[in-house]
Amino acid sequence: MKRILPSYIEHLGEVTPFTYAWDMTPPTHLAPRYCSFSKPGNNKLLPNLREAIRQSDLRDGGTVSFHHHLRNGDYVMNMVMQEIAALGLKDIRVAASSIFPIHAPLVDLIRSGVITAIDTNYMVGPVAEAVAHGLLHKPAVMRSHGGRPRAIETGVLKIDVAFIAAPTADVGGNINGVHGPSACGSLGYAVADSQYAKTVIAITDNLIPFPIAPISIPGTNVDYVVVVSKLGDPKGIISGTTRITKDPLGLMLAETATKIVQGAGLLKEGLSLQTGAGGASLAVAAFMRQEMIKRKIQGSFALGGVTGYFVQMLKEGLFQRILDIQCFDLDAVESLRDNPNHIEGCASFYANPLNKGAAVNYLDVMILGATEIDTNFNVNVTTGSDGMIMGGSGGHNDTAAGSKLS
């Protein structure tokens, strides 16, 4: 692209400029995991978040992490960061898999110096605007959905305390996302955090007797459990972009994309497919469904963020399996809970480029939206033409690198 990329960035250190996919020397070892144990009779339940933060020994300059499976209905990040501020902690790095408009209260914490760095895969809303305007003291790092677990597992992103919103938990710290009043479905983005963070705190509004079933994240990864009145609003999972477009231009683009898949010879028996949560991408799923019914085709699997469109196609026998890293609507949550062919996976399994074969490498077709595309097919999904942050890569570059057609 004829740009000079830096090899050193202040507050981040040495960085490796991108050249092209798979041009890398993978590490031979993963980062060490922290070791602790729980004796018989030990109680993981703590009375409140503040006490949990104290027990975690979080200090100035530390890194805290959050998952985004409740999307724009998440209450946990704001709740935790307000407690961190009340304890007088400063210079905190927030490593959240995504940040949404509901997290607007973080802007004041950025101004006050409680939050000085952000590491995320996607952000939109007031926090994104604040970062775009230079309010953050240190550079914001934006990763892909596969790049985040890669960074955690290799020790590039070190997490002091992982705060995991757990729609259902037991006293042993076993958690899942498919039961409870705040059910959000898959907890795929929180798995690496639970494995590699120094301290892991599960936050739930639905504590039930040991053991829960199913278990998405085992209590062997969890240090403490805190019960709160409400994790969030599951209706916020459907936040902005997870509805099919009604725009005629968007529908035309979706129909054209379906014809391209057909022309590439990939609309065939055993098709594997991922679409995004954007309105036009969801419209592609609807057009693909029509063609698959017409041609009597059964796909092997649908992947990624999962919507009711994929759920419908699974029920109709148009796909054998769904591999689910995050649920984009409540139909997907219900399906993950009830259908054994709807399978929960973690972000590393989904798209980590430095493991022994992520699911994206088995994709035939990926269809995801973009904010800008140039005539050389370079794609921008993070900013608008005005430089404002409008989202982030998510799984875009991971799936583009792994799939046959993007």
Residue pairs with C-beta under 8 A, 6 or more apart in sequence:
1 378
5 17
5 18
6 15
6 17
7 14
7 15
7 16
7 17
8 14
8 15
9 15
9 139
10 139
11 117
11 138
11 139
12 138
12 139
12 141
16 24
21 397
21 400
21 401
22 353
22 401
24 353
24 354
26 354
27 154
27 354
30 153
30 154
30 155
31 152
31 153
31 154
31 155
31 158
31 196
32 155
33 195
33 196
34 196
34 197
34 198
34 199
36 223
38 44
43 171
44 171
44 172
44 173
44 219
44 222
44 223
44 224
44 225
45 171
45 207
45 224
45 225
45 226
45 227
46 52
46 55
46 224
46 225
46 226
47 226
48 226
49 79
49 80
49 83
49 203
49 226
49 228
50 83
50 86
50 87
52 201
52 224
52 226
53 80
53 83
53 84
53 87
53 161
53 201
54 87
55 199
55 223
55 224
56 160
56 161
56 198
56 199
56 201
56 223
56 224
57 199
58 64
58 84
58 89
58 160
58 161
58 199
59 89
59 160
60 89
60 90
60 91
60 92
61 90
61 91
61 92
61 93
62 89
62 92
62 93
62 160
62 161
63 92
63 93
63 94
63 95
63 119
63 157
63 158
63 159
63 160
63 161
64 80
64 81
64 84
64 92
64 93
64 94
64 95
64 159
64 160
64 161
64 162
64 163
65 94
65 95
65 96
65 97
65 159
65 161
65 162
65 163
65 193
65 197
66 74
66 76
66 77
66 80
66 94
66 95
66 96
66 97
66 162
66 163
66 164
66 165
67 96
67 97
67 164
67 165
67 187
67 189
67 190
67 193
68 74
68 96
68 97
68 98
68 99
68 100
68 122
68 189
68 326
69 165
69 177
69 184
69 185
69 186
69 187
69 188
69 189
69 190
69 237
69 326
69 327
70 76
70 165
70 182
70 184
70 231
70 232
70 233
70 234
70 236
70 237
71 98
71 100
71 184
71 236
71 237
71 239
72 100
72 101
72 102
72 236
72 237
72 239
72 240
73 102
73 184
73 232
73 233
73 234
73 235
73 236
73 237
73 239
74 100
74 102
74 103
74 165
74 231
74 232
74 236
75 102
75 230
75 231
75 232
75 233
76 163
76 165
76 203
76 228
76 231
76 232
77 94
77 96
77 99
77 103
77 106
77 163
78 102
78 103
78 105
78 106
79 203
79 228
80 163
80 203
81 92
81 94
81 105
81 106
81 109
81 114
81 115
82 105
84 92
84 114
85 109
85 112
85 114
89 114
90 113
90 114
90 116
91 113
91 116
92 114
92 115
92 116
92 117
93 115
93 116
93 117
93 118
93 119
93 138
94 106
94 115
94 117
94 118
94 119
94 120
95 118
95 119
95 120
95 157
95 159
96 103
96 118
96 119
96 120
97 120
97 121
97 122
97 145
97 148
97 189
97 190
97 347
98 120
98 121
98 122
98 123
98 392
98 394
99 106
99 118
99 120
99 122
99 123
99 124
99 125
99 127
99 128
100 123
100 124
100 125
100 236
100 239
101 124
101 125
101 126
102 125
102 236
103 125
103 126
103 127
104 125
104 126
104 127
106 115
106 127
107 126
107 127
107 130
107 135
109 115
110 116
110 127
110 130
110 135
110 136
110 137
111 135
113 137
115 136
116 136
116 137
116 138
117 136
117 137
117 138
117 139
117 140
117 141
118 127
118 131
118 136
118 140
118 141
119 140
119 141
119 143
119 157
120 140
120 141
120 142
120 143
120 392
121 142
121 143
121 144
121 145
121 147
121 148
121 392
121 393
121 394
122 142
122 391
122 392
122 393
122 394
123 131
123 140
123 142
123 389
123 391
123 392
124 240
124 389
124 390
124 391
128 388
128 389
128 390
129 388
129 389
130 136
131 140
131 389
132 383
132 387
132 388
132 389
142 382
142 392
142 393
143 151
143 157
143 393
144 351
144 393
144 394
144 395
144 396
144 397
144 398
145 189
145 325
145 347
145 350
145 351
145 393
145 394
145 395
145 398
146 347
146 348
146 350
146 351
146 352
146 353
146 358
146 360
146 395
146 398
147 352
147 353
147 393
147 397
147 398
148 157
148 189
148 192
148 347
149 191
149 192
149 346
149 347
149 348
149 352
150 156
150 348
150 352
150 353
150 354
151 157
152 159
152 192
152 193
152 195
152 196
153 192
153 195
153 196
153 348
153 352
153 354
154 354
159 193
159 196
159 197
159 198
160 197
160 198
160 199
161 197
161 198
161 199
161 200
161 201
162 190
162 193
162 194
162 197
162 199
162 200
162 201
163 201
163 203
164 175
164 187
164 190
164 193
164 194
164 200
164 201
164 202
164 203
164 217
164 222
165 182
165 184
165 190
165 203
165 204
165 231
165 232
166 175
166 176
166 177
166 187
166 202
166 203
166 204
166 217
166 225
166 231
167 175
167 176
167 177
167 178
167 179
167 180
167 181
167 182
167 183
167 184
167 204
167 205
167 206
167 231
168 175
168 176
168 177
168 178
168 179
168 180
168 183
168 204
168 206
168 208
168 212
169 175
169 202
169 204
169 206
169 207
169 208
169 212
169 225
170 207
170 208
170 209
170 210
170 211
170 212
170 219
171 207
171 209
171 210
171 225
172 210
172 211
172 219
172 222
173 200
173 202
173 218
173 219
173 220
173 221
173 222
173 223
173 224
173 225
174 210
174 211
174 212
174 215
174 217
174 218
174 219
174 222
175 187
175 202
175 204
175 212
175 215
175 216
175 217
175 219
175 222
176 187
176 212
176 213
176 214
176 215
176 216
176 217
177 183
177 184
177 185
177 186
177 187
177 216
177 327
177 333
178 185
178 214
178 216
178 333
178 336
178 337
179 206
179 208
179 212
179 337
180 204
180 205
180 206
181 205
181 206
181 230
181 234
182 205
182 206
182 230
182 231
182 232
182 233
182 234
183 234
183 333
183 337
184 232
184 234
184 237
184 327
184 333
185 237
185 306
185 324
185 326
185 327
185 332
185 333
185 336
185 337
185 344
186 216
186 306
186 324
186 325
186 326
186 327
186 336
186 344
186 345
187 216
187 217
187 344
188 324
188 325
188 326
188 344
188 345
188 346
188 347
188 349
188 350
189 325
189 326
189 346
189 347
190 217
191 216
191 217
191 346
191 347
191 348
192 346
192 347
192 348
193 200
194 200
194 217
194 221
194 222
195 221
199 223
199 224
200 221
200 222
200 223
200 224
201 222
201 223
201 224
201 225
201 226
202 217
202 222
202 224
202 225
202 226
203 225
203 226
203 228
203 231
204 225
204 226
204 227
204 228
204 231
205 227
205 228
205 229
205 230
205 231
207 225
207 227
214 344
216 344
234 330
234 333
235 330
237 327
237 328
237 329
237 330
237 333
238 328
238 329
238 330
241 277
241 278
241 279
241 369
242 277
242 282
242 307
242 328
242 329
243 279
243 282
244 279
244 282
244 283
244 286
244 309
245 251
245 254
245 278
245 279
245 280
245 282
245 283
246 279
247 279
247 280
250 279
250 280
250 283
251 280
251 283
253 280
254 280
254 281
254 283
254 284
254 286
254 287
255 283
255 287
257 284
257 287
257 367
258 267
258 284
258 287
258 288
258 291
260 405
261 267
261 288
261 365
261 367
261 405
262 291
264 404
264 405
266 364
266 365
266 404
266 405
267 288
267 291
267 292
267 295
267 297
268 297
269 297
269 298
270 298
270 299
270 300
271 292
271 297
271 299
271 300
271 364
271 365
272 299
272 300
272 301
272 302
272 303
272 362
272 363
272 364
272 365
273 285
273 288
273 299
273 301
273 302
273 303
273 319
273 363
273 364
273 365
273 366
273 367
274 302
274 303
274 304
274 360
274 363
274 365
274 366
274 367
274 368
274 395
274 399
274 403
275 281
275 282
275 284
275 285
275 304
275 307
275 309
275 310
275 366
275 367
275 368
276 282
276 304
276 305
276 367
276 368
276 369
276 394
276 395
276 396
277 305
277 307
277 328
278 368
278 369
280 369
281 367
281 368
281 369
282 307
282 309
284 367
285 307
285 309
285 310
285 313
286 309
289 309
289 312
289 313
289 316
289 318
291 297
292 298
292 299
292 313
292 318
293 316
293 318
297 318
298 317
298 318
298 319
298 320
299 313
299 318
299 319
299 320
300 319
300 320
300 321
301 319
301 320
301 321
301 322
301 323
301 362
302 310
302 313
302 314
302 319
302 321
302 322
302 323
303 322
303 323
303 325
303 350
303 359
303 360
303 363
303 399
304 323
304 324
304 325
304 326
304 350
304 395
304 399
305 325
305 326
305 327
305 328
305 394
305 395
306 322
306 324
306 326
306 327
306 328
306 332
306 335
306 336
306 342
307 328
307 329
307 331
307 332
308 329
308 331
308 332
310 319
310 322
310 332
311 322
311 331
311 332
311 334
311 335
311 342
312 331
313 319
314 321
314 322
314 335
314 339
314 341
314 342
315 339
320 341
321 341
321 342
321 343
322 335
322 339
322 341
322 342
322 343
323 343
323 345
323 350
323 359
324 332
324 336
324 342
324 343
324 344
324 345
325 345
325 346
325 347
325 349
325 350
325 395
327 333
327 336
332 342
335 342
336 342
336 344
345 359
348 355
348 358
349 355
349 358
349 359
350 358
350 359
350 360
350 395
350 398
351 358
351 359
351 360
351 395
351 398
351 399
351 402
352 358
353 398
353 401
358 398
358 402
360 366
360 395
360 398
360 399
360 401
360 402
360 403
361 402
362 402
363 399
363 402
363 403
363 404
364 403
364 404
364 405
365 403
365 404
365 405
365 406
366 399
366 400
366 402
366 403
366 405
366 406
367 406
368 381
368 394
368 395
368 396
368 399
368 406
369 381
370 379
370 380
370 381
370 396
371 380
371 381
371 382
371 383
371 384
371 385
371 390
371 391
372 379
372 380
372 383
372 384
372 385
373 379
373 380
379 396
379 400
381 391
381 392
381 393
381 394
381 396
382 389
382 390
382 391
382 392
382 393
383 389
383 390
384 390
399 406
400 406
